[in-house]
C-alpha cells in the first residue's frame, strides 16, 4: 500500500465513522468549493467512461462533420 493509499484509507475510515449530520456537513463543504466540485465531476465522468472504446481524433472529427451537415 502506498503512502497516498494509506492516507486515503485513514480519511475514508474517519468519514465513515461520522454521524449522518456530520457527513452531510462535510460533503456540503467539499461540494461548495467550485474547484474541488469540478474535479470530482471530472473524476466521476472518467470512471464512468473508462471502459468505453476509444477512437482517434480524426474519426471523431469526421463523424462530427457528417452530423453537422
mmCIF file of the N, C-alpha and C atoms, coordinates in Angstrom:
data_MODEL
# 
_entry.id   MODEL 
# 
loop_
_atom_site.group_PDB 
_atom_site.id 
_atom_site.type_symbol 
_atom_site.label_atom_id 
_atom_site.label_alt_id 
_atom_site.label_comp_id 
_atom_site.label_asym_id 
_atom_site.label_entity_id 
_atom_site.label_seq_id 
_atom_site.pdbx_PDB_ins_code 
_atom_site.Cartn_x 
_atom_site.Cartn_y 
_atom_site.Cartn_z 
_atom_site.occupancy 
_atom_site.B_iso_or_equiv 
_atom_site.pdbx_formal_charge 
_atom_site.auth_seq_id 
_atom_site.auth_comp_id 
_atom_site.auth_asym_id 
_atom_site.auth_atom_id 
_atom_site.pdbx_PDB_model_num 
ATOM 1   N N  . UNK A 1 1  ? 0.861   -1.180 0.000   1.00 0.00 ? 1  UNK A N  1 
ATOM 2   C CA . UNK A 1 1  ? 0.000   0.000  0.000   1.00 0.00 ? 1  UNK A CA 1 
ATOM 3   C C  . UNK A 1 1  ? 0.900   1.234  0.000   1.00 0.00 ? 1  UNK A C  1 
ATOM 4   N N  . UNK A 1 2  ? 0.604   2.148  -0.901  1.00 0.00 ? 2  UNK A N  1 
ATOM 5   C CA . UNK A 1 2  ? 1.388   3.382  -0.982  1.00 0.00 ? 2  UNK A CA 1 
ATOM 6   C C  . UNK A 1 2  ? 0.996   4.335  0.148   1.00 0.00 ? 2  UNK A C  1 
ATOM 7   N N  . UNK A 1 3  ? 1.811   5.345  0.337   1.00 0.00 ? 3  UNK A N  1 
ATOM 8   C CA . UNK A 1 3  ? 1.507   6.365  1.349   1.00 0.00 ? 3  UNK A CA 1 
ATOM 9   C C  . UNK A 1 3  ? 0.191   7.054  1.023   1.00 0.00 ? 3  UNK A C  1 
ATOM 10  N N  . UNK A 1 4  ? -0.022  7.358  -0.263  1.00 0.00 ? 4  UNK A N  1 
ATOM 11  C CA . UNK A 1 4  ? -1.271  8.022  -0.662  1.00 0.00 ? 4  UNK A CA 1 
ATOM 12  C C  . UNK A 1 4  ? -2.474  7.123  -0.384  1.00 0.00 ? 4  UNK A C  1 
ATOM 13  N N  . UNK A 1 5  ? -2.348  5.843  -0.659  1.00 0.00 ? 5  UNK A N  1 
ATOM 14  C CA . UNK A 1 5  ? -3.450  4.907  -0.400  1.00 0.00 ? 5  UNK A CA 1 
ATOM 15  C C  . UNK A 1 5  ? -3.719  4.795  1.097   1.00 0.00 ? 5  UNK A C  1 
ATOM 16  N N  . UNK A 1 6  ? -2.665  4.746  1.883   1.00 0.00 ? 6  UNK A N  1 
ATOM 17  C CA . UNK A 1 6  ? -2.823  4.656  3.341   1.00 0.00 ? 6  UNK A CA 1 
ATOM 18  C C  . UNK A 1 6  ? -3.498  5.914  3.885   1.00 0.00 ? 6  UNK A C  1 
ATOM 19  N N  . UNK A 1 7  ? -3.080  7.058  3.393   1.00 0.00 ? 7  UNK A N  1 
ATOM 20  C CA . UNK A 1 7  ? -3.699  8.321  3.822   1.00 0.00 ? 7  UNK A CA 1 
ATOM 21  C C  . UNK A 1 7  ? -5.173  8.347  3.438   1.00 0.00 ? 7  UNK A C  1 
ATOM 22  N N  . UNK A 1 8  ? -5.471  7.941  2.218   1.00 0.00 ? 8  UNK A N  1 
ATOM 23  C CA . UNK A 1 8  ? -6.869  7.897  1.763   1.00 0.00 ? 8  UNK A CA 1 
ATOM 24  C C  . UNK A 1 8  ? -7.685  6.956  2.646   1.00 0.00 ? 8  UNK A C  1 
ATOM 25  N N  . UNK A 1 9  ? -7.112  5.843  3.013   1.00 0.00 ? 9  UNK A N  1 
ATOM 26  C CA . UNK A 1 9  ? -7.811  4.873  3.874   1.00 0.00 ? 9  UNK A CA 1 
ATOM 27  C C  . UNK A 1 9  ? -8.120  5.477  5.238   1.00 0.00 ? 9  UNK A C  1 
ATOM 28  N N  . UNK A 1 10 ? -7.186  6.231  5.797   1.00 0.00 ? 10 UNK A N  1 
ATOM 29  C CA . UNK A 1 10 ? -7.402  6.887  7.091   1.00 0.00 ? 10 UNK A CA 1 
ATOM 30  C C  . UNK A 1 10 ? -8.562  7.875  6.991   1.00 0.00 ? 10 UNK A C  1 
ATOM 31  N N  . UNK A 1 11 ? -8.545  8.706  5.930   1.00 0.00 ? 11 UNK A N  1 
ATOM 32  C CA . UNK A 1 11 ? -9.627  9.679  5.751   1.00 0.00 ? 11 UNK A CA 1 
ATOM 33  C C  . UNK A 1 11 ? -10.960 8.987  5.511   1.00 0.00 ? 11 UNK A C  1 
ATOM 34  N N  . UNK A 1 12 ? -10.958 7.919  4.724   1.00 0.00 ? 12 UNK A N  1 
ATOM 35  C CA . UNK A 1 12 ? -12.192 7.192  4.432   1.00 0.00 ? 12 UNK A CA 1 
ATOM 36  C C  . UNK A 1 12 ? -12.770 6.584  5.717   1.00 0.00 ? 12 UNK A C  1 
ATOM 37  N N  . UNK A 1 13 ? -11.906 6.008  6.514   1.00 0.00 ? 13 UNK A N  1 
ATOM 38  C CA . UNK A 1 13 ? -12.345 5.417  7.785   1.00 0.00 ? 13 UNK A CA 1 
ATOM 39  C C  . UNK A 1 13 ? -12.924 6.492  8.702   1.00 0.00 ? 13 UNK A C  1 
ATOM 40  N N  . UNK A 1 14 ? -12.258 7.642  8.764   1.00 0.00 ? 14 UNK A N  1 
ATOM 41  C CA . UNK A 1 14 ? -12.753 8.743  9.601   1.00 0.00 ? 14 UNK A CA 1 
ATOM 42  C C  . UNK A 1 14 ? -14.101 9.237  9.093   1.00 0.00 ? 14 UNK A C  1 
ATOM 43  N N  . UNK A 1 15 ? -14.237 9.382  7.783   1.00 0.00 ? 15 UNK A N  1 
ATOM 44  C CA . UNK A 1 15 ? -15.504 9.838  7.214   1.00 0.00 ? 15 UNK A CA 1 
ATOM 45  C C  . UNK A 1 15 ? -16.629 8.865  7.543   1.00 0.00 ? 15 UNK A C  1 
ATOM 46  N N  . UNK A 1 16 ? -16.375 7.588  7.378   1.00 0.00 ? 16 UNK A N  1 
ATOM 47  C CA . UNK A 1 16 ? -17.415 6.582  7.638   1.00 0.00 ? 16 UNK A CA 1 
ATOM 48  C C  . UNK A 1 16 ? -17.854 6.565  9.092   1.00 0.00 ? 16 UNK A C  1 
ATOM 49  N N  . UNK A 1 17 ? -16.983 6.992  9.983   1.00 0.00 ? 17 UNK A N  1 
ATOM 50  C CA . UNK A 1 17 ? -17.336 6.970  11.406  1.00 0.00 ? 17 UNK A CA 1 
ATOM 51  C C  . UNK A 1 17 ? -18.150 8.195  11.829  1.00 0.00 ? 17 UNK A C  1 
ATOM 52  N N  . UNK A 1 18 ? -18.283 9.183  10.960  1.00 0.00 ? 18 UNK A N  1 
ATOM 53  C CA . UNK A 1 18 ? -19.060 10.380 11.298  1.00 0.00 ? 18 UNK A CA 1 
ATOM 54  C C  . UNK A 1 18 ? -20.552 10.080 11.358  1.00 0.00 ? 18 UNK A C  1 
ATOM 55  N N  . UNK A 1 19 ? -21.264 10.903 12.095  1.00 0.00 ? 19 UNK A N  1 
ATOM 56  C CA . UNK A 1 19 ? -22.720 10.794 12.107  1.00 0.00 ? 19 UNK A CA 1 
ATOM 57  C C  . UNK A 1 19 ? -23.245 11.262 10.754  1.00 0.00 ? 19 UNK A C  1 
ATOM 58  N N  . UNK A 1 20 ? -24.496 10.925 10.460  1.00 0.00 ? 20 UNK A N  1 
ATOM 59  C CA . UNK A 1 20 ? -25.094 11.322 9.185   1.00 0.00 ? 20 UNK A CA 1 
ATOM 60  C C  . UNK A 1 20 ? -25.066 12.845 9.028   1.00 0.00 ? 20 UNK A C  1 
ATOM 61  N N  . UNK A 1 21 ? -25.370 13.556 10.097  1.00 0.00 ? 21 UNK A N  1 
ATOM 62  C CA . UNK A 1 21 ? -25.377 15.020 10.068  1.00 0.00 ? 21 UNK A CA 1 
ATOM 63  C C  . UNK A 1 21 ? -23.989 15.565 9.750   1.00 0.00 ? 21 UNK A C  1 
ATOM 64  N N  . UNK A 1 22 ? -22.958 15.007 10.374  1.00 0.00 ? 22 UNK A N  1 
ATOM 65  C CA . UNK A 1 22 ? -21.593 15.464 10.137  1.00 0.00 ? 22 UNK A CA 1 
ATOM 66  C C  . UNK A 1 22 ? -21.099 15.095 8.739   1.00 0.00 ? 22 UNK A C  1 
ATOM 67  N N  . UNK A 1 23 ? -21.532 13.937 8.231   1.00 0.00 ? 23 UNK A N  1 
ATOM 68  C CA . UNK A 1 23 ? -21.184 13.564 6.856   1.00 0.00 ? 23 UNK A CA 1 
ATOM 69  C C  . UNK A 1 23 ? -21.765 14.571 5.874   1.00 0.00 ? 23 UNK A C  1 
ATOM 70  N N  . UNK A 1 24 ? -23.032 14.922 6.093   1.00 0.00 ? 24 UNK A N  1 
ATOM 71  C CA . UNK A 1 24 ? -23.680 15.904 5.211   1.00 0.00 ? 24 UNK A CA 1 
ATOM 72  C C  . UNK A 1 24 ? -22.945 17.234 5.247   1.00 0.00 ? 24 UNK A C  1 
ATOM 73  N N  . UNK A 1 25 ? -22.575 17.679 6.430   1.00 0.00 ? 25 UNK A N  1 
ATOM 74  C CA . UNK A 1 25 ? -21.867 18.958 6.577   1.00 0.00 ? 25 UNK A CA 1 
ATOM 75  C C  . UNK A 1 25 ? -20.515 18.903 5.872   1.00 0.00 ? 25 UNK A C  1 
ATOM 76  N N  . UNK A 1 26 ? -19.812 17.811 6.028   1.00 0.00 ? 26 UNK A N  1 
ATOM 77  C CA . UNK A 1 26 ? -18.507 17.657 5.377   1.00 0.00 ? 26 UNK A CA 1 
ATOM 78  C C  . UNK A 1 26 ? -18.657 17.663 3.859   1.00 0.00 ? 26 UNK A C  1 
ATOM 79  N N  . UNK A 1 27 ? -19.615 16.908 3.352   1.00 0.00 ? 27 UNK A N  1 
ATOM 80  C CA . UNK A 1 27 ? -19.844 16.861 1.906   1.00 0.00 ? 27 UNK A CA 1 
ATOM 81  C C  . UNK A 1 27 ? -20.276 18.223 1.376   1.00 0.00 ? 27 UNK A C  1 
ATOM 82  N N  . UNK A 1 28 ? -21.088 18.920 2.132   1.00 0.00 ? 28 UNK A N  1 
ATOM 83  C CA . UNK A 1 28 ? -21.506 20.267 1.740   1.00 0.00 ? 28 UNK A CA 1 
ATOM 84  C C  . UNK A 1 28 ? -20.293 21.171 1.582   1.00 0.00 ? 28 UNK A C  1 
ATOM 85  N N  . UNK A 1 29 ? -19.366 21.106 2.541   1.00 0.00 ? 29 UNK A N  1 
ATOM 86  C CA . UNK A 1 29 ? -18.154 21.928 2.461   1.00 0.00 ? 29 UNK A CA 1 
ATOM 87  C C  . UNK A 1 29 ? -17.335 21.565 1.232   1.00 0.00 ? 29 UNK A C  1 
ATOM 88  N N  . UNK A 1 30 ? -17.180 20.281 0.961   1.00 0.00 ? 30 UNK A N  1 
ATOM 89  C CA . UNK A 1 30 ? -16.419 19.855 -0.220  1.00 0.00 ? 30 UNK A CA 1 
ATOM 90  C C  . UNK A 1 30 ? -17.070 20.351 -1.503  1.00 0.00 ? 30 UNK A C  1 
ATOM 91  N N  . UNK A 1 31 ? -18.360 20.139 -1.612  1.00 0.00 ? 31 UNK A N  1 
ATOM 92  C CA . UNK A 1 31 ? -19.063 20.478 -2.851  1.00 0.00 ? 31 UNK A CA 1 
ATOM 93  C C  . UNK A 1 31 ? -19.267 21.976 -3.011  1.00 0.00 ? 31 UNK A C  1 
ATOM 94  N N  . UNK A 1 32 ? -19.133 22.718 -1.954  1.00 0.00 ? 32 UNK A N  1 
ATOM 95  C CA . UNK A 1 32 ? -19.269 24.164 -2.013  1.00 0.00 ? 32 UNK A CA 1 
ATOM 96  C C  . UNK A 1 32 ? -17.999 24.814 -2.592  1.00 0.00 ? 32 UNK A C  1 
ATOM 97  N N  . UNK A 1 33 ? -16.924 24.036 -2.663  1.00 0.00 ? 33 UNK A N  1 
ATOM 98  C CA . UNK A 1 33 ? -15.671 24.508 -3.247  1.00 0.00 ? 33 UNK A CA 1 
ATOM 99  C C  . UNK A 1 33 ? -15.720 24.221 -4.746  1.00 0.00 ? 33 UNK A C  1 
ATOM 100 N N  . UNK A 1 34 ? -15.822 25.271 -5.564  1.00 0.00 ? 34 UNK A N  1 
ATOM 101 C CA . UNK A 1 34 ? -16.033 25.129 -7.008  1.00 0.00 ? 34 UNK A CA 1 
ATOM 102 C C  . UNK A 1 34 ? -14.956 24.274 -7.681  1.00 0.00 ? 34 UNK A C  1 
ATOM 103 N N  . UNK A 1 35 ? -13.698 24.532 -7.362  1.00 0.00 ? 35 UNK A N  1 
ATOM 104 C CA . UNK A 1 35 ? -12.600 23.795 -7.997  1.00 0.00 ? 35 UNK A CA 1 
ATOM 105 C C  . UNK A 1 35 ? -12.672 22.307 -7.651  1.00 0.00 ? 35 UNK A C  1 
ATOM 106 N N  . UNK A 1 36 ? -12.903 22.001 -6.369  1.00 0.00 ? 36 UNK A N  1 
ATOM 107 C CA . UNK A 1 36 ? -12.998 20.602 -5.963  1.00 0.00 ? 36 UNK A CA 1 
ATOM 108 C C  . UNK A 1 36 ? -14.204 19.935 -6.617  1.00 0.00 ? 36 UNK A C  1 
ATOM 109 N N  . UNK A 1 37 ? -15.328 20.636 -6.658  1.00 0.00 ? 37 UNK A N  1 
ATOM 110 C CA . UNK A 1 37 ? -16.549 20.086 -7.257  1.00 0.00 ? 37 UNK A CA 1 
ATOM 111 C C  . UNK A 1 37 ? -16.305 19.742 -8.723  1.00 0.00 ? 37 UNK A C  1 
ATOM 112 N N  . UNK A 1 38 ? -15.637 20.625 -9.456  1.00 0.00 ? 38 UNK A N  1 
ATOM 113 C CA . UNK A 1 38 ? -15.336 20.361 -10.866 1.00 0.00 ? 38 UNK A CA 1 
ATOM 114 C C  . UNK A 1 38 ? -14.418 19.152 -11.009 1.00 0.00 ? 38 UNK A C  1 
ATOM 115 N N  . UNK A 1 39 ? -13.406 19.051 -10.144 1.00 0.00 ? 39 UNK A N  1 
ATOM 116 C CA . UNK A 1 39 ? -12.503 17.895 -10.173 1.00 0.00 ? 39 UNK A CA 1 
ATOM 117 C C  . UNK A 1 39 ? -13.262 16.605 -9.887  1.00 0.00 ? 39 UNK A C  1 
ATOM 118 N N  . UNK A 1 40 ? -14.164 16.653 -8.933  1.00 0.00 ? 40 UNK A N  1 
ATOM 119 C CA . UNK A 1 40 ? -14.950 15.483 -8.571  1.00 0.00 ? 40 UNK A CA 1 
ATOM 120 C C  . UNK A 1 40 ? -15.838 15.039 -9.733  1.00 0.00 ? 40 UNK A C  1 
ATOM 121 N N  . UNK A 1 41 ? -16.467 15.979 -10.392 1.00 0.00 ? 41 UNK A N  1 
ATOM 122 C CA . UNK A 1 41 ? -17.315 15.667 -11.546 1.00 0.00 ? 41 UNK A CA 1 
ATOM 123 C C  . UNK A 1 41 ? -16.469 15.062 -12.667 1.00 0.00 ? 41 UNK A C  1 
ATOM 124 N N  . UNK A 1 42 ? -15.310 15.666 -12.942 1.00 0.00 ? 42 UNK A N  1 
ATOM 125 C CA . UNK A 1 42 ? -14.417 15.138 -13.978 1.00 0.00 ? 42 UNK A CA 1 
ATOM 126 C C  . UNK A 1 42 ? -13.997 13.707 -13.656 1.00 0.00 ? 42 UNK A C  1 
ATOM 127 N N  . UNK A 1 43 ? -13.630 13.466 -12.405 1.00 0.00 ? 43 UNK A N  1 
ATOM 128 C CA . UNK A 1 43 ? -13.197 12.137 -11.988 1.00 0.00 ? 43 UNK A CA 1 
ATOM 129 C C  . UNK A 1 43 ? -14.326 11.123 -12.136 1.00 0.00 ? 43 UNK A C  1 
ATOM 130 N N  . UNK A 1 44 ? -15.531 11.514 -11.763 1.00 0.00 ? 44 UNK A N  1 
ATOM 131 C CA . UNK A 1 44 ? -16.687 10.614 -11.884 1.00 0.00 ? 44 UNK A CA 1 
ATOM 132 C C  . UNK A 1 44 ? -16.954 10.271 -13.349 1.00 0.00 ? 44 UNK A C  1 
ATOM 133 N N  . UNK A 1 45 ? -16.857 11.258 -14.220 1.00 0.00 ? 45 UNK A N  1 
ATOM 134 C CA . UNK A 1 45 ? -17.083 11.011 -15.651 1.00 0.00 ? 45 UNK A CA 1 
ATOM 135 C C  . UNK A 1 45 ? -16.013 10.076 -16.209 1.00 0.00 ? 45 UNK A C  1 
ATOM 136 N N  . UNK A 1 46 ? -14.765 10.309 -15.836 1.00 0.00 ? 46 UNK A N  1 
ATOM 137 C CA . UNK A 1 46 ? -13.671 9.441  -16.301 1.00 0.00 ? 46 UNK A CA 1 
ATOM 138 C C  . UNK A 1 46 ? -13.904 8.008  -15.848 1.00 0.00 ? 46 UNK A C  1 
ATOM 139 N N  . UNK A 1 47 ? -14.255 7.822  -14.584 1.00 0.00 ? 47 UNK A N  1 
ATOM 140 C CA . UNK A 1 47 ? -14.508 6.471  -14.069 1.00 0.00 ? 47 UNK A CA 1 
ATOM 141 C C  . UNK A 1 47 ? -15.683 5.814  -14.783 1.00 0.00 ? 47 UNK A C  1 
ATOM 142 N N  . UNK A 1 48 ? -16.717 6.592  -15.031 1.00 0.00 ? 48 UNK A N  1 
ATOM 143 C CA . UNK A 1 48 ? -17.911 6.068  -15.685 1.00 0.00 ? 48 UNK A CA 1 
ATOM 144 C C  . UNK A 1 48 ? -17.610 5.637  -17.124 1.00 0.00 ? 48 UNK A C  1 
ATOM 145 N N  . UNK A 1 49 ? -16.724 6.346  -17.796 1.00 0.00 ? 49 UNK A N  1 
ATOM 146 C CA . UNK A 1 49 ? -16.467 6.101  -19.210 1.00 0.00 ? 49 UNK A CA 1 
ATOM 147 C C  . UNK A 1 49 ? -15.196 5.300  -19.462 1.00 0.00 ? 49 UNK A C  1 
ATOM 148 N N  . UNK A 1 50 ? -14.530 4.857  -18.406 1.00 0.00 ? 50 UNK A N  1 
ATOM 149 C CA . UNK A 1 50 ? -13.240 4.179  -18.515 1.00 0.00 ? 50 UNK A CA 1 
ATOM 150 C C  . UNK A 1 50 ? -13.266 2.972  -19.456 1.00 0.00 ? 50 UNK A C  1 
ATOM 151 N N  . UNK A 1 51 ? -14.349 2.241  -19.494 1.00 0.00 ? 51 UNK A N  1 
ATOM 152 C CA . UNK A 1 51 ? -14.412 1.008  -20.287 1.00 0.00 ? 51 UNK A CA 1 
ATOM 153 C C  . UNK A 1 51 ? -14.939 1.223  -21.713 1.00 0.00 ? 51 UNK A C  1 
ATOM 154 N N  . UNK A 1 52 ? -15.237 2.461  -22.051 1.00 0.00 ? 52 UNK A N  1 
ATOM 155 C CA . UNK A 1 52 ? -15.709 2.746  -23.400 1.00 0.00 ? 52 UNK A CA 1 
ATOM 156 C C  . UNK A 1 52 ? -14.570 2.588  -24.400 1.00 0.00 ? 52 UNK A C  1 
ATOM 157 N N  . UNK A 1 53 ? -14.929 2.183  -25.594 1.00 0.00 ? 53 UNK A N  1 
ATOM 158 C CA . UNK A 1 53 ? -13.929 2.079  -26.641 1.00 0.00 ? 53 UNK A CA 1 
ATOM 159 C C  . UNK A 1 53 ? -13.462 3.479  -27.021 1.00 0.00 ? 53 UNK A C  1 
ATOM 160 N N  . UNK A 1 54 ? -12.202 3.582  -27.322 1.00 0.00 ? 54 UNK A N  1 
ATOM 161 C CA . UNK A 1 54 ? -11.680 4.883  -27.733 1.00 0.00 ? 54 UNK A CA 1 
ATOM 162 C C  . UNK A 1 54 ? -11.647 4.950  -29.256 1.00 0.00 ? 54 UNK A C  1 
ATOM 163 N N  . UNK A 1 55 ? -11.524 6.162  -29.765 1.00 0.00 ? 55 UNK A N  1 
ATOM 164 C CA . UNK A 1 55 ? -11.398 6.351  -31.205 1.00 0.00 ? 55 UNK A CA 1 
ATOM 165 C C  . UNK A 1 55 ? -10.445 7.509  -31.446 1.00 0.00 ? 55 UNK A C  1 
ATOM 166 N N  . UNK A 1 56 ? -9.923  7.533  -32.641 1.00 0.00 ? 56 UNK A N  1 
ATOM 167 C CA . UNK A 1 56 ? -8.942  8.583  -32.947 1.00 0.00 ? 56 UNK A CA 1 
ATOM 168 C C  . UNK A 1 56 ? -9.644  9.923  -33.104 1.00 0.00 ? 56 UNK A C  1 
ATOM 169 N N  . UNK A 1 57 ? -8.876  10.972 -32.970 1.00 0.00 ? 57 UNK A N  1 
ATOM 170 C CA . UNK A 1 57 ? -9.410  12.316 -33.154 1.00 0.00 ? 57 UNK A CA 1 
ATOM 171 C C  . UNK A 1 57 ? -9.928  12.479 -34.578 1.00 0.00 ? 57 UNK A C  1 
ATOM 172 N N  . UNK A 1 58 ? -9.229  11.913 -35.544 1.00 0.00 ? 58 UNK A N  1 
ATOM 173 C CA . UNK A 1 58 ? -9.669  12.007 -36.939 1.00 0.00 ? 58 UNK A CA 1 
ATOM 174 C C  . UNK A 1 58 ? -11.039 11.362 -37.140 1.00 0.00 ? 58 UNK A C  1 
ATOM 175 N N  . UNK A 1 59 ? -11.269 10.202 -36.515 1.00 0.00 ? 59 UNK A N  1 
ATOM 176 C CA . UNK A 1 59 ? -12.576 9.538  -36.603 1.00 0.00 ? 59 UNK A CA 1 
ATOM 177 C C  . UNK A 1 59 ? -13.664 10.410 -35.990 1.00 0.00 ? 59 UNK A C  1 
ATOM 178 N N  . UNK A 1 60 ? -13.381 10.967 -34.840 1.00 0.00 ? 60 UNK A N  1 
ATOM 179 C CA . UNK A 1 60 ? -14.353 11.825 -34.162 1.00 0.00 ? 60 UNK A CA 1 
ATOM 180 C C  . UNK A 1 60 ? -14.697 13.041 -35.019 1.00 0.00 ? 60 UNK A C  1 
ATOM 181 N N  . UNK A 1 61 ? -13.671 13.691 -35.549 1.00 0.00 ? 61 UNK A N  1 
ATOM 182 C CA . UNK A 1 61 ? -13.903 14.893 -36.349 1.00 0.00 ? 61 UNK A CA 1 
ATOM 183 C C  . UNK A 1 61 ? -14.688 14.573 -37.624 1.00 0.00 ? 61 UNK A C  1 
ATOM 184 N N  . UNK A 1 62 ? -14.382 13.416 -38.236 1.00 0.00 ? 62 UNK A N  1 
ATOM 185 C CA . UNK A 1 62 ? -15.119 13.018 -39.441 1.00 0.00 ? 62 UNK A CA 1 
ATOM 186 C C  . UNK A 1 62 ? -16.589 12.778 -39.128 1.00 0.00 ? 62 UNK A C  1 
ATOM 187 N N  . UNK A 1 63 ? -16.859 12.106 -37.996 1.00 0.00 ? 63 UNK A N  1 
ATOM 188 C CA . UNK A 1 63 ? -18.240 11.851 -37.589 1.00 0.00 ? 63 UNK A CA 1 
ATOM 189 C C  . UNK A 1 63 ? -18.955 13.154 -37.252 1.00 0.00 ? 63 UNK A C  1 
ATOM 190 N N  . UNK A 1 64 ? -18.272 14.027 -36.571 1.00 0.00 ? 64 UNK A N  1 
ATOM 191 C CA . UNK A 1 64 ? -18.859 15.317 -36.206 1.00 0.00 ? 64 UNK A CA 1 
ATOM 192 C C  . UNK A 1 64 ? -19.193 16.142 -37.456 1.00 0.00 ? 64 UNK A C  1 
ATOM 193 N N  . UNK A 1 65 ? -18.302 16.093 -38.410 1.00 0.00 ? 65 UNK A N  1 
ATOM 194 C CA . UNK A 1 65 ? -18.523 16.847 -39.658 1.00 0.00 ? 65 UNK A CA 1 
ATOM 195 C C  . UNK A 1 65 ? -19.756 16.322 -40.379 1.00 0.00 ? 65 UNK A C  1 
ATOM 196 N N  . UNK A 1 66 ? -19.949 15.001 -40.373 1.00 0.00 ? 66 UNK A N  1 
ATOM 197 C CA . UNK A 1 66 ? -21.118 14.392 -41.034 1.00 0.00 ? 66 UNK A CA 1 
ATOM 198 C C  . UNK A 1 66 ? -22.419 14.803 -40.337 1.00 0.00 ? 66 UNK A C  1 
ATOM 199 N N  . UNK A 1 67 ? -22.418 14.840 -39.041 1.00 0.00 ? 67 UNK A N  1 
ATOM 200 C CA . UNK A 1 67 ? -23.653 15.135 -38.299 1.00 0.00 ? 67 UNK A CA 1 
ATOM 201 C C  . UNK A 1 67 ? -24.000 16.616 -38.327 1.00 0.00 ? 67 UNK A C  1 
ATOM 202 N N  . UNK A 1 68 ? -23.072 17.472 -38.657 1.00 0.00 ? 68 UNK A N  1 
ATOM 203 C CA . UNK A 1 68 ? -23.343 18.909 -38.690 1.00 0.00 ? 68 UNK A CA 1 
ATOM 204 C C  . UNK A 1 68 ? -23.958 19.351 -40.012 1.00 0.00 ? 68 UNK A C  1 
ATOM 205 N N  . UNK A 1 69 ? -23.938 18.509 -41.009 1.00 0.00 ? 69 UNK A N  1 
ATOM 206 C CA . UNK A 1 69 ? -24.492 18.889 -42.316 1.00 0.00 ? 69 UNK A CA 1 
ATOM 207 C C  . UNK A 1 69 ? -25.968 18.747 -42.367 1.00 0.00 ? 69 UNK A C  1 
# 
